[in-house]
Amino acid sequence: MTSPQGVRAQGVGASLLRKEDARFLHGRGRYVADITLPGMLEVAFLRSPVAHARLLGMTKPEGAAERVFTFADLDGVGHIRAVSGLPGFRISEQPVLATDKLRHVGEAIAACVAPSRACAEDLVAACVLDYEELPVVSDMLSAGLPGTALVHEHWSQNAFLETTRQDDLSELDAIAAAKVTRRLRTSRQCMAPLEGRGVLVEWDPRLEQLIVTTSTQMPHVSRTGLAEILGLDEGQVRVIAPDVGGGFGYKGILLPEEVVCAHLAIRLGRPVRWIEDRLEHLTANANCREHHYIVTAWADAGGRLLGAEVDATVDAGAYSSYPFGACLEAAQIGSIFPGPYTLPKFSFRTVSACTNKPPILPYRGVARTGVCYALETTMDALARKLGISATAIRLANLVPPEAMPYRNLVGKVFDSGDYPEALRRAMASVDLAGIRARQAAGECVGFGLAVFCEQGAHGTSVYAGWGVPIVPGFEQATARFSPDGVLEIRTGVHSHGQGMETTLAQVAHEVLGVETARVRVVHGDTALTPYSTGTWGSRGAVMAGGAVAEACRLLGERALAIGAALLQAEPGAVELSGGAIRRRDGGAAVTLAEIARTWYRQPQNLARDVDKGGLEVIAGYRPDPDTGTHSYACHAVTLRVDRDTGEVAIEDYLVVEDGGTLLNPMIVDGQVLGGVAQGIGTALYEEMPFDAAGQPLAGSLADYLLPGATEVPDIRLDHMETPSPWTRFGQKGIGESGAIGPPAAIVNAINDALHRFGAEVLDLPATPARVLAALEAAR
Amino acid sequence: MNRSAISLTVNGAATTLEAEPRTHLADLLRGGMLLTGTHLGCEHGVCGACTVELDGAPARSCITHAGACDGASVRTIEGFAEDAVMAALRAAFTAEHALQCGYCTPGMLITARDVVLRLPEADEARVREEMAGNLCRCTGYRGIVRAVLRVLEQRRSAAAVA
């Protein structure tokens, strides 16, 4: 609603303060670990101490046969299978507790059950494991070599999938003014939401239903997966996602631990709970990323790209996780690599390598962060070789606004925007001449850029092509009035920091005019909400926002018909505005609350031909086309490198971004800022190293370094707002954007600083040790 | 395992609880007293989500032995209802969008309150340094830092008027 001053107070575009804040500020958030039930048992898992072994047996502690469960004890429980429809995909079967083989450190072998977690851990410590070690596949680059041990012995090689594309690049050497080749690597990371995973399951004998309270981003998908593996019908599984302490992709998968706890709750007839601790999180479960690239690119003298060739390997770990699978990162590299540019020729080979490491899981930015790093550092290398600026080479290749909507050579369709303008705005806000002057004076400072676009909210047509177990269709939402006139919105996505209890209320207010204080957004419960694939892929604002708007529009039509009858007017003579149905001639009005009271409590006043559907509507929404929105951004970084210690200090971090119409600018800012902080972690700090035996080497947050308030600068944000032509309000998915650009921009800035010393950083994170090694190598 | 009695004052009320010797303070508060606003993030004393006020100063309840708290006074996020500084911080956290998932928020607020009371002249750099022991994975810290600075500024203005 637009107020008389033209200020959008509560609707789309308002920076409305969050409705959900109050409970969190008072410590009244309710996360899985906060919930206990009478008779509840806690689970601790016996986990594999080695990366690859034949499991010969496990001796349960004396007298604990009924409290320790191995796979052999789980009757009727299937394996987790996440099969990709892409041709050539090799299928892994992930047992929820190990069967004959151990395939990564931390793989669950047995579930130990006790009244407290501490006592359950005592049981774990008393189990005796018997295994025979096998050669470990710890390096993704040599995993496919002949003679290497096989992680899955019925496979012909250690790879889930290989994808290729071949353009004729043979003439480029002859015609290019510059050619560069770079070998680049990103580390294995852990998503590290502050709350780990956790699940509490009880069996309701009256309903014959499992009630699974779990820390998930996708309750409906978890329900489908659980039902399939447990052999239940979906009506027998209710999944509740309560408050969730950050997700970032990690809570967008079904965990073996959830399946085991569900089975045990049925079997034991008591509530069963498992709360992941940080050691489990880091070493057994929350692994992501780890890319290796060999990139070659050719450009003409003006910096125009002539072609690129990419050989990419992703360490996908031991299993394909449900639902997104083992190829989520590698198989996307080919389609994402052209970036925001008009690349004319492109060849690639990607490999999803299978190793003795925990399965690779989605993390904010999925594949894009690594690809942006590979592409944008290569762009800078080309620019340096050509002797042109980082700005010039990008302006020579960015998709121009007049080409929108633009289909690139691999078939991605960019919806709208002015990519070059984002770069120009960034450069106008940076004192590059001052940085160059400091460099000339001998200071080790650098400036770096990353320009990228992010496909978000892509739908059926895209995911059907991947053949993943879940293909998002029409996103649905329910809108209904309760008898007191409060508007209730029910959505199948889940909000775990994104502020959707606020933004979806704003969408409802925009359409129906109901005060946001009188809009309740219900989410996170399969029993209360319509099916949705959940919150991932930067889809919430576009998909749930669109669905809520559509449901409210239809609800408004129902209310209008009732209101017209109450006003004794023809429907055409009334309109919905300001939360009431009003006569267009300025006469009488009836509020939506009065209409609700009439429908539920005074039906004698309804017209005889009233729509019997009443004041509850479920509606579906899908953008057309559904190839996704493309938000885009330019990240511009100024930093200092200490040549003695290798330490990097960010002086200025600027983001110019375009998320289309912003439903709530404050919340979008928060998403971008939080993403950038995570990207800074990827760029400089976060690394889960493994030794040659496949042992993870960072077991606590003292080893796995997350950026704190002293590492993340006061990031500057500048918005452009180019509406997407394909979405309800012009909004674009932007939730992951912030995490994509930082490694590229930061390493480009580091290399800008080190260039004069002949040094170049190639691997992430750019830790002091790696910066010093780069300087040393150049000596 | 043996359980021993621990007497302590929690949020102003004297109480005695039984706990195993290995119990840490966070589990005692969350389990025995249902004070679930104290969150566990790392159980290594790194992330700060479990920060409570122990005898007037912030402490990591995940690495504080419950048994060592016999006779101590503990205040958790649930114990600041009447506290004006906490009220100002809560308002500032909302206004500056200093929280998203809410998991770090209780520990963040307790640390922030200590900073506000102990360092009334703190500038942005000092606030960042003081808050560096509390990790947030959602916000990028800008809102948190601005919220603390906002309350510091309010208090300096109020003091100047007085």
Interface residues (C-beta under 8 A of the other chain):
Chain A: L17 R18 E20 D21 A22 R23 F24 L25 H26 G27 R28 G29 R30 Y31 A33 D34 A118 C119 A192 P193 L194 E195 D243 V244 G245 G246 F248 D277 R278 H496 G497 Q498 G499 M666 I667 D669 G670 L673 G674 G675 V676 A677 Q678 S700 L701 A702 L706 G708 A709 T710 V712 D714 I715 G738
Chain B: M1 E20 R22 T23 R30 L35 T36 G37 T38 H39 L40 G41 C42 E43 H44 V46 C47 A49 T76 I77 E78 R90 F93 T94 A95 H97 L99 Q100 C101 G102 Y103 C104 T105 P106 L109 E124 V127 R128 E129 M131 A132 G133 N134 L135 C136 R137 C138 T139 G140 Y141 R142 G143 I144 V145
